[in-house]
Each structure stands twice: as C-alpha cells, then as structure tokens.
Amino acid sequence: MTKKIALSCLLLASLGIQAQSDSTTKALNEIVVTANRFPQKQIKTGKILTVITRKQIEESAFTQIGELLNSQAGINVIGSNNAPGTNPDLYFRGAGTGNALILVDGNPAYDASTIRSTFDLNFIPLGEIERIEILKGGQSTVYGSDAVAGVINIITKENEGKKIGSTLHLSNASYKTNTLDYGFFGSNKRLQYKLQYQRLGSKGFSSAADTASKKTFDKDGLKQHFYRAEIGSLAGKTWEWKTTAQLSKYANDLDETRYEDAKDSRVENENLQLTAGVSRKINGGVIRSNFSINNSERKYLDDSLFLNGFSKYIKSDFTGRSYFAEIYGSFKISESLQLFAGADHRWQNTDQYYFSVSSFGDYTTSLSKDTANINVSSVMGSLVYNGEKGFNVESGIRYNNHSRYGNNFTYTFNPSYVYQDKLKFSFNLSSAFKSPTLYQLYDGYSGERNLKPETSITSELSVQWLGIKDVTARATVFNRTIKNGIDYNYEANKYFNYNAQRDRGLELETGYRKALWNVSVNYTYLKGNVTTTNFEYDANTYGYVAKGDTVYSHLFRVPQHSLNATAGIQVNKKFYLSLSQRFSGKRFEPRYADSPVEMKPYNTTDLFGQYTVNKNIRVYASLKNMFNSKYEDILGYNTRGRNYVVGFRLGF
C-alpha cells in the first residue's frame, strides 16, 4: 500500500496540478443559483459552495454521479464502485442518508417509498449533466425538509444554442459494459427543444464477495434506458417557460446478502420526473412558479432455490410519489439589498406490498397510499445585502406546517467579508429539519405516527484565500447538533426520537493553476457521536430491553479521514492527461445484534487521457483503480478491481 501511495504521489507531481476552475478570478465571478435561489456571483455569497463544471466532468475518469461526488470534500458515496445497479448511499458531512437534499434542475427529488426517502442517483446518467452545485450547511430555510447537511443541485444539459444539432457518445468498458448516448436539439424564433436517449448494458460481476473461493457465484449485471424530452421558450424574454419529461428504467441482478450468492434475485427500478415552470421578469426582479412530479417504483423478485432464512419465494413492490408546487420571487430593493420570498406545497404518498412463501405458509403485508400520505405547506423569506466594501449578509426565516406533526420554524444568518480582495471570511448559523418519512410513520410493523421532525443547528466558519491569481484555497470548520433524531427501538420494534447527535469536521481545499499545469486537493476530517437508548439482548425472552443511555460514534461506513487529489496537464492543444487519487481511512460496518466490524483503509488511483481530433470529435480512455486495490466499501460485497473505459464524443 505504501509503495502504491508513493508512486501515485510521484505521478501527481510529475503531471502538475489541476484547479477546480480555469482561474480563481473566473470561479469567484461565476454566476451560481443554488445559494439563494437567484443568480448571484459566487464571491458575493458567504455560503460554502462548490461548482463542478461540465468541463471537469468530461475531463475526469468518472462515469457515474456517485463516483464524481465521492471525490468532493465532505461527501462519501458508499457503493459507487460496487457491482452495477448498487444503490449508492450518500453521506454528507457525516450525517446519515436522507440528510442531504437532492435537486434536479432546482426541483426536489425523493423516493417516498424508502426508509429515509433517499433518491437513487443511478437514475441520472453522468453524461446528461451540465454542472453540479454543492451547497453545504443547514439549508432548510430556502429548501425545506432534508437539507440538514447540504443541498446537491444537479443541473442537466440544455439546448446547445444551435438551430439544429445532435450529439453522440459511445463507450466500452470492463465487465462487458457498453453505453450509447444520443441527443437531438434545436430552436426556432419562439421555441427551443431537446430529446435525449441513453442505453447502458453491463454483464457486471458478483455483487457478493466469495471469500470461500467457491467460484460458483454468478455475475450480477444491469440494463438501463434513459429518456428525456424538454421544450421551452427562448431565454431572455419577459416571459419564459419550460416543460420536461424524464424517464429512467433499469433492472439489475442481486445477491442474497453479504458473502452469499443468489441465482434468481432481481430488481426493476423506474423513475419518472415531470416538471413545468414559468417565470416573469418585472422591474428589479423576477417571479417564478414551478410544479413537479417525481414517481419511483421498485419491484423485487427472489425465487432462488435457496433463500436466506426460511423463505422459498419473495416478491415485493414499492411505489413512492412526490408532488411539489412553488411560487417565489427575488426583488431588488436597492443596489445593495435584495429580497427573496416564496411559498411551496409538497405531497407524498406510497404503496408497498410484500409477499413470501415458506414452510410455515404464506405471509403478506401491505401499505396503501390512502393511509401512508403527508403534505407540507411552507412560506419563507430572506434579505441579502451586498455592500460595496466587501461586506455581505443574508438572513432568513421559514415556517412549515406538516399534516402529521404540526408546525416548525427554521432560520439562517450568514455574514461574509472580503478583505482587500485577498481573503474571504464567512460565518453561517442555520437551523434545518428532516420530516419523518412515510415508512417511519406508517409501516405496519415498525411505524410510529407520533414522530417529531429531526431538527438541527449548524455553525460554520470558512476562510478562503484569494490573494494570488493562480492559487485558491479554502478551510472550513463546522459543528452540527441534531435533536429528536429518529432511531429504532429494539424493545418495542418501533421507530422513536432519540436524544441528540453531534457532528463536527474540518474541510481543506486547495488548487493551483499555472500555464498548462494544474492541481486540486481536498482533505476531510469528521467526528460524530449519538446519545440514545441502550438496548441489550435478553436471552431469556429472546428480545431486547432498554437499559439507560449509550453514546457511540455513528460514522458507520464513513471514514474519519479522507483525501482526494486530481492532477492534469494539457500536453498540447489536442491531448489532455490527468491522474486522480483517493484515500479513504478506516471505517466501521454496523451489524445487527453484534459489534461493528472495522474496515481497512484503501487507496485508489485513476488515469485519464483525452484527445481532441477537431471541434466536433473527442476520444478518451481511462484506467481506473490502476493498481488493482482490493477493498470492501460495504462489508461482504465486491468493489471494482482494475478496469478500463474507452469512448468517443461526437457533436455537430
């Protein structure tokens, strides 16, 4: 391992270094929308924001969103390098899954049928993304529920600005993986439109690790289809409107459980997103309204000859529906003061069905949308002040009314100061919340209808260096306290609100660019613990009993230390070469009714090269995990060994 790290560092040094943008000045003057819901220069906001551009996406070795996000400071996407179709779990700054809000073009994306209401990142191909804006800290005042640790806004590609055009992307990769991605777009005097299709197929590899070397585990493959259509008005008009329809479907093979194969276990996944939006420019501002539907379905079937436990046949279906409507506006009160105000309404419901056959007979359980449904209404407002002498401040408040638990408020206070164009100081104090999910409220076995929302208070302090043209650097410390966190009561077999959770961390990010040489490096340190009820197993009753409180580290699967580095060189006008390095420290895997297992640190290295034939044709290749590191991201499941990707992009 030491030799691999040393060799990787040597390669990084020899290639040079890659900044996260073309230059510090360009990045700070870049217009972002996620921070306050209206266009704003990045230097004018004190919020901790990272932008991943389309150029960065296309000049990386990554082929999935999970891999890309896994390289960012403070983010861990567990399962992003496992077998095709593995549902990646996103942990943001040590918070549990479901505590980061995913947006697609500014609209919230959920799967209301899952335990934590998490969205499956597999549904959106990386090739369809124009940029990603990562907003850190408690952001519920602007975005509502789930924005406890931050917000990830996935912004899809728009019309290329031509009257008519098309794109084609083909790739071939290890594990007999092939991708075809075709887009067609155009515009006339009144409208612009776009159609996109992607097909992905992979033979894959065994999801479960074969530690007994039986060599009988079958490969777990995947087939995926992605469709997207959009039509809207031309930009720059007084009135603008846009509608989109997006359908993603994939089916993949599953294994029984950790270290156990399954021959006939499979899941079919489907996500449908429909959005419509209209905006009206007025003197000194703009008013926008949006409506979106997000529908997810998962259908599991396991009719293997042997199933874990005593079941002989299992079939289960889950459907989650989310509806979102909002109206908001940004209004320029003066040259330095801007008002944001809005209201939104959200509906969610789920249908769930489970059926199994065993020696004891048939077993069926279900959950209906007539019972499992909630709605939330909210109003919010904030003031943003941008002074001429480098002082900026945002302050806002949000009121929420939930159909089950009632009312709650959130707030934010965010001053920042740019000192002589050399240093930028930012402080954030914000509250956030996560509503109980439909499963936690209404599941027939473990649901508890009197759950309260998880609430949090986050403080952040950030210092960013701006003083040298070719250098950018940012250091951020944060502290987050969560109250009424939702945990599982092993004695009553119900969900309940535990006492408290505290997370804190340090994020260091730096980049340098000089002529053809560039680099970016980030390091994350995390620490967190939970105070909750202590449940001990009673062999006499074959159950659990509550015995006081317990405090434990909750950073399961998340490393305390992680480091990412990317280095690149523009060898000449046509050839670009880069190298990416990831180090993940030791983690702990939770086990039911047993002590956690320590997972060893690991180190991976990816090499990427791209050749530009002309303005319309580019070919690329990558060698991922080039030193063939052996590691487990999830206990008992395989990750990708050394693997390759080759492809070309055509646009005309």
Secondary structure, 3 states (H helix, E strand, C coil): CHHHHHHHHHHHHHHCCCCCCCCHHHHHCCEECCCCCCCEEHHHCCCCEEEECHHHHHCCCCCCHHHHHCCCCCEEEECCCECCCCCCEEEECCCCCCCEEEEECCEECCCCCCCCCCCCHHHCCHHHEEEEEEEECCCHHHHCCCCCCEEEEEEECCCCCCCEEEEEEEEEECCCEEEEEEEEEEECCCEEEEEEEEEEEEEEECCECCCCCCCCCCCEEEEEEEEEEEEEECCCCCEEEEEEEEEEEEEEECCCECCECCCCEEEEEEEEEEEEEEEEEECCEEEEEEEEEEEEEEEEEECCCCCCCCEEEEEEEEEEEEEEEEEEEEEECCCCEEEEEEEEEEEEEEEEEEEEEECCEEEEEEECCCCCEEEEEEEEEEEEEECCCCEEEEEEEEEEEECCCEEEEEEEEEEEEEECCCEEEEEEEEEEEECCCHHHHHCCCCCCCCCCCEEEEEEEEEEEECCCCCEEEEEEEEEEEEECCEEEECCCCEEEECCEEEEEEEEEEEEEEECCEEEEEEEEEEEEEEEEEEEEEECCCCEEEEEEEEEEECCECCCCEEEEEEEEEECCCCEEEEEEEEEECCEEEEECCEEEEEECCEEEEEEEEEEEEECCEEEEEEEECCCCCCCCCCCCECECCCEEEEEEEEEC
